[in-house]
Amino acid sequence: MVGVTNTDWTAETTGTGGYADVNGINLYYETYGTGRPMILLHGGLGSGEMFGPILPQLAAAHQVIAVDLQGHGRTADIDRPITLDAMAADIAALIDHLGLDHPDVVGYSLGGGVAMHVAANHPDKVRRMVMASAFLKTEAVYPDLRAQQGQVNAAAAAFMVDTPMYQLYQKVAPRPEDFPRLLDKVGAFMANEFDFTEKVRSLTVPTMVAGADADQVPPSEFMRIFELLDGGHRDGGWMGEGRPQGGHALAIVPGVTHYSLFSSPLFATMVLSFLDD
């Protein structure tokens, strides 16, 4: 759920920043636009600023709350491992802290896993959910990439100084010297075997499964998630009567990779189409 990219992460619109003291963590978030609330969750080693190129599109008719997850961006790390359950609990607490009424939750990569866990663990707090570039099982990731992910640790910091992840972290983090610590924690997170089959089966919140057509896993992996949500088992019907029960959807974004999906206007269009349906 982590990768190196040269995409420009500069935000193209201005938001209002703030901190929320929830679950023992001082969680940073920025708010853009007005309208129905949408919580936006970034990928590993990134921050809310990853979505800079599409923030104007998303915020045109929505109140977008872009969160910096534990140890990322402007949110300082705390003494606990990085886990999806813990970060999902942070987001649930943030929803209460901000008094949001059933916001939509949109997550990419690591943030997609967090979004899944928010919707599964706290379904009463979420209206709709998008999980983009998030996977069911560890072995779904291409073997050569798994080998690279196994090398993510503090020692890799020296080799990442030219990446946007490192440069943004040095610019905004409360403790820039913590970057090696973040690499250690993210590396430990990725080293854990996982299987979210039952977690996905438990989803009751209308969910869009999304991925790039050249992602970290084959496109068929996103179809497998969709199938667990009653998708792909029958003809949809003239009136949509055969679509998945629960309002779930699938989107494979063409012409992008795992490392450009989050800045794709087409991805933003698909997200908005699902949320505003």
VOSEPA-476790 format. One record per residue (C-alpha): x, y, z; residue number from 1. Coordinates in nm, 2 decimals, padded with zeros to 4 digits. Layout:
BEGIN
> x, y, z, nr
> X, Y, Z, NUM
...
% end
This chain:
BEGIN
> x, y, z, nr
> 00.00, 00.00, 00.00, 1
> 00.30, 00.23, -00.04, 2
> 00.49, 00.34, -00.35, 3
> 00.72, 00.60, -00.48, 4
> 00.59, 00.85, -00.74, 5
> 00.70, 01.18, -00.89, 6
> 00.35, 01.32, -00.90, 7
> 00.32, 01.69, -00.79, 8
> 00.13, 01.69, -00.46, 9
> 00.09, 02.07, -00.44, 10
> -00.26, 02.16, -00.33, 11
> -00.44, 02.37, -00.59, 12
> -00.70, 02.51, -00.35, 13
> -00.69, 02.66, 00.00, 14
> -00.83, 02.48, 00.30, 15
> -00.88, 02.55, 00.67, 16
> -00.66, 02.35, 00.89, 17
> -00.72, 02.22, 01.25, 18
> -00.63, 01.96, 01.50, 19
> -00.86, 01.72, 01.69, 20
> -00.75, 01.56, 02.01, 21
> -00.90, 01.21, 01.98, 22
> -00.80, 00.87, 02.11, 23
> -00.48, 01.01, 02.25, 24
> -00.36, 01.14, 01.91, 25
> -00.36, 01.50, 01.79, 26
> -00.52, 01.44, 01.45, 27
> -00.46, 01.70, 01.18, 28
> -00.73, 01.77, 00.91, 29
> -00.80, 02.04, 00.65, 30
> -01.15, 02.14, 00.54, 31
> -01.23, 02.25, 00.18, 32
> -01.56, 02.36, 00.03, 33
> -01.91, 02.33, 00.16, 34
> -02.19, 02.07, 00.12, 35
> -02.23, 01.71, 00.23, 36
> -01.92, 01.61, 00.42, 37
> -01.66, 01.37, 00.27, 38
> -01.37, 01.24, 00.47, 39
> -01.07, 01.19, 00.25, 40
> -00.79, 00.95, 00.35, 41
> -00.45, 00.94, 00.19, 42
> -00.20, 00.66, 00.11, 43
> 00.10, 00.53, 00.31, 44
> 00.38, 00.78, 00.36, 45
> 00.16, 01.06, 00.22, 46
> -00.08, 01.31, 00.36, 47
> -00.40, 01.49, 00.26, 48
> -00.20, 01.70, 00.03, 49
> -00.16, 01.40, -00.21, 50
> -00.51, 01.49, -00.34, 51
> -00.41, 01.85, -00.42, 52
> -00.48, 01.81, -00.80, 53
> -00.83, 01.69, -00.75, 54
> -00.93, 01.88, -00.44, 55
> -01.10, 02.16, -00.63, 56
> -01.31, 01.90, -00.82, 57
> -01.41, 01.72, -00.50, 58
> -01.48, 02.03, -00.30, 59
> -01.69, 02.20, -00.57, 60
> -02.01, 02.07, -00.41, 61
> -01.89, 01.89, -00.09, 62
> -01.73, 01.97, 00.24, 63
> -01.40, 01.78, 00.21, 64
> -01.22, 01.69, 00.53, 65
> -00.87, 01.57, 00.43, 66
> -00.71, 01.39, 00.73, 67
> -00.34, 01.32, 00.80, 68
> -00.34, 00.97, 00.95, 69
> -00.12, 00.86, 01.25, 70
> 00.24, 00.96, 01.20, 71
> 00.18, 01.11, 00.86, 72
> 00.19, 01.47, 00.74, 73
> 00.11, 01.71, 01.02, 74
> -00.01, 01.44, 01.26, 75
> 00.27, 01.35, 01.50, 76
> 00.31, 00.98, 01.58, 77
> 00.22, 00.83, 01.91, 78
> 00.33, 00.52, 02.10, 79
> 00.12, 00.26, 01.93, 80
> 00.16, 00.04, 01.61, 81
> 00.01, 00.15, 01.29, 82
> -00.30, -00.06, 01.24, 83
> -00.62, -00.02, 01.04, 84
> -00.85, -00.08, 01.33, 85
> -00.68, 00.19, 01.54, 86
> -00.68, 00.45, 01.26, 87
> -01.04, 00.37, 01.18, 88
> -01.12, 00.44, 01.55, 89
> -00.95, 00.77, 01.51, 90
> -01.17, 00.86, 01.21, 91
> -01.48, 00.75, 01.40, 92
> -01.38, 00.97, 01.69, 93
> -01.31, 01.26, 01.45, 94
> -01.66, 01.23, 01.30, 95
> -01.80, 01.27, 01.65, 96
> -01.56, 01.55, 01.74, 97
> -01.66, 01.75, 01.43, 98
> -02.03, 01.67, 01.47, 99
> -02.06, 01.53, 01.12, 100
> -02.39, 01.37, 01.02, 101
> -02.31, 01.04, 00.83, 102
> -02.02, 01.17, 00.62, 103
> -01.90, 00.98, 00.31, 104
> -01.56, 00.82, 00.36, 105
> -01.31, 00.80, 00.07, 106
> -00.98, 00.63, 00.11, 107
> -00.69, 00.54, -00.12, 108
> -00.43, 00.26, -00.06, 109
> -00.36, 00.27, 00.32, 110
> -00.65, 00.51, 00.35, 111
> -00.87, 00.27, 00.15, 112
> -00.80, 00.01, 00.42, 113
> -00.88, 00.26, 00.69, 114
> -01.20, 00.35, 00.51, 115
> -01.30, -00.01, 00.49, 116
> -01.25, -00.05, 00.86, 117
> -01.44, 00.27, 00.94, 118
> -01.74, 00.14, 00.74, 119
> -01.71, -00.22, 00.89, 120
> -01.64, -00.12, 01.25, 121
> -01.85, 00.19, 01.27, 122
> -02.13, 00.16, 01.01, 123
> -02.37, 00.38, 01.20, 124
> -02.14, 00.68, 01.13, 125
> -02.09, 00.65, 00.76, 126
> -02.33, 00.72, 00.46, 127
> -02.12, 00.58, 00.17, 128
> -01.77, 00.46, 00.14, 129
> -01.51, 00.44, -00.14, 130
> -01.21, 00.20, -00.10, 131
> -00.95, 00.27, -00.37, 132
> -00.64, 00.06, -00.43, 133
> -00.70, -00.15, -00.12, 134
> -00.67, -00.53, -00.13, 135
> -00.82, -00.84, 00.02, 136
> -00.51, -01.04, 00.09, 137
> -00.14, -01.01, 00.12, 138
> -00.06, -01.24, -00.16, 139
> -00.26, -01.04, -00.41, 140
> 00.03, -00.79, -00.44, 141
> 00.28, -00.87, -00.72, 142
> 00.57, -01.08, -00.58, 143
> 00.84, -00.84, -00.69, 144
> 00.66, -00.55, -00.53, 145
> 00.62, -00.75, -00.21, 146
> 00.99, -00.79, -00.20, 147
> 01.04, -00.42, -00.23, 148
> 00.79, -00.35, 00.04, 149
> 00.99, -00.59, 00.26, 150
> 01.28, -00.34, 00.25, 151
> 01.07, -00.05, 00.39, 152
> 01.24, 00.04, 00.72, 153
> 01.44, 00.32, 00.88, 154
> 01.75, 00.23, 00.68, 155
> 01.56, 00.32, 00.36, 156
> 01.53, 00.69, 00.46, 157
> 01.86, 00.78, 00.31, 158
> 01.74, 00.65, -00.03, 159
> 01.41, 00.85, -00.03, 160
> 01.54, 01.20, 00.00, 161
> 01.43, 01.28, -00.36, 162
> 01.08, 01.14, -00.33, 163
> 00.77, 01.36, -00.27, 164
> 00.69, 01.16, 00.04, 165
> 01.02, 01.25, 00.21, 166
> 01.01, 01.61, 00.09, 167
> 00.66, 01.67, 00.20, 168
> 00.72, 01.51, 00.54, 169
> 01.02, 01.73, 00.60, 170
> 00.81, 02.04, 00.51, 171
> 00.51, 01.98, 00.72, 172
> 00.57, 01.71, 00.99, 173
> 00.58, 01.84, 01.36, 174
> 00.90, 01.63, 01.40, 175
> 01.08, 01.59, 01.06, 176
> 01.34, 01.37, 01.22, 177
> 01.07, 01.10, 01.28, 178
> 01.06, 00.99, 00.91, 179
> 01.28, 00.68, 00.97, 180
> 01.04, 00.59, 01.26, 181
> 00.75, 00.62, 01.02, 182
> 00.92, 00.39, 00.77, 183
> 00.98, 00.13, 01.04, 184
> 00.61, 00.14, 01.14, 185
> 00.48, 00.13, 00.79, 186
> 00.72, -00.15, 00.71, 187
> 00.60, -00.35, 01.01, 188
> 00.24, -00.29, 00.90, 189
> 00.31, -00.42, 00.55, 190
> 00.50, -00.72, 00.68, 191
> 00.18, -00.85, 00.85, 192
> -00.02, -01.11, 00.66, 193
> -00.38, -01.01, 00.62, 194
> -00.70, -01.14, 00.48, 195
> -01.00, -00.90, 00.49, 196
> -01.25, -01.14, 00.32, 197
> -01.48, -01.15, 00.63, 198
> -01.44, -00.78, 00.69, 199
> -01.56, -00.70, 00.34, 200
> -01.84, -00.95, 00.37, 201
> -01.96, -00.77, 00.68, 202
> -02.00, -00.43, 00.50, 203
> -02.35, -00.29, 00.50, 204
> -02.25, 00.06, 00.40, 205
> -02.29, 00.12, 00.02, 206
> -01.94, 00.08, -00.11, 207
> -01.75, 00.15, -00.43, 208
> -01.45, -00.07, -00.49, 209
> -01.20, 00.12, -00.71, 210
> -00.86, 00.06, -00.85, 211
> -00.62, 00.15, -01.13, 212
> -00.60, -00.07, -01.44, 213
> -00.22, -00.09, -01.37, 214
> -00.23, -00.11, -00.99, 215
> -00.02, -00.30, -00.73, 216
> -00.25, -00.60, -00.79, 217
> -00.42, -00.74, -01.10, 218
> -00.76, -00.57, -01.18, 219
> -00.92, -00.91, -01.11, 220
> -00.85, -00.85, -00.73, 221
> -01.09, -00.56, -00.72, 222
> -01.35, -00.78, -00.90, 223
> -01.30, -01.03, -00.62, 224
> -01.39, -00.77, -00.36, 225
> -01.69, -00.67, -00.56, 226
> -01.81, -01.03, -00.58, 227
> -01.80, -01.05, -00.20, 228
> -02.04, -00.75, -00.21, 229
> -02.29, -00.93, -00.43, 230
> -02.15, -00.79, -00.76, 231
> -02.07, -00.97, -01.08, 232
> -02.31, -01.27, -01.03, 233
> -02.59, -01.18, -01.27, 234
> -02.71, -00.95, -01.54, 235
> -02.79, -00.60, -01.40, 236
> -03.13, -00.58, -01.57, 237
> -03.29, -00.30, -01.78, 238
> -03.39, -00.11, -01.47, 239
> -03.09, -00.20, -01.26, 240
> -03.29, -00.46, -01.07, 241
> -03.00, -00.71, -01.09, 242
> -02.73, -00.47, -00.94, 243
> -02.57, -00.57, -00.61, 244
> -02.79, -00.56, -00.31, 245
> -02.68, -00.27, -00.09, 246
> -02.59, -00.02, -00.36, 247
> -02.23, -00.13, -00.41, 248
> -02.03, -00.05, -00.72, 249
> -01.70, -00.13, -00.90, 250
> -01.47, 00.12, -01.08, 251
> -01.15, 00.03, -01.27, 252
> -00.99, 00.36, -01.37, 253
> -00.82, 00.34, -01.71, 254
> -00.48, 00.48, -01.80, 255
> -00.35, 00.52, -01.44, 256
> -00.13, 00.34, -01.20, 257
> -00.13, 00.30, -00.82, 258
> 00.10, 00.60, -00.81, 259
> -00.13, 00.83, -01.01, 260
> -00.48, 00.72, -00.93, 261
> -00.52, 00.96, -00.64, 262
> -00.45, 01.26, -00.86, 263
> -00.67, 01.15, -01.16, 264
> -00.96, 01.38, -01.25, 265
> -01.14, 01.06, -01.38, 266
> -01.10, 00.90, -01.04, 267
> -01.26, 01.21, -00.89, 268
> -01.54, 01.20, -01.14, 269
> -01.61, 00.83, -01.06, 270
> -01.61, 00.90, -00.68, 271
> -01.85, 01.19, -00.72, 272
> -02.08, 00.99, -00.95, 273
> -02.11, 00.72, -00.68, 274
> -02.15, 00.95, -00.39, 275
> -02.40, 01.17, -00.56, 276
> -02.61, 00.89, -00.71, 277
% end
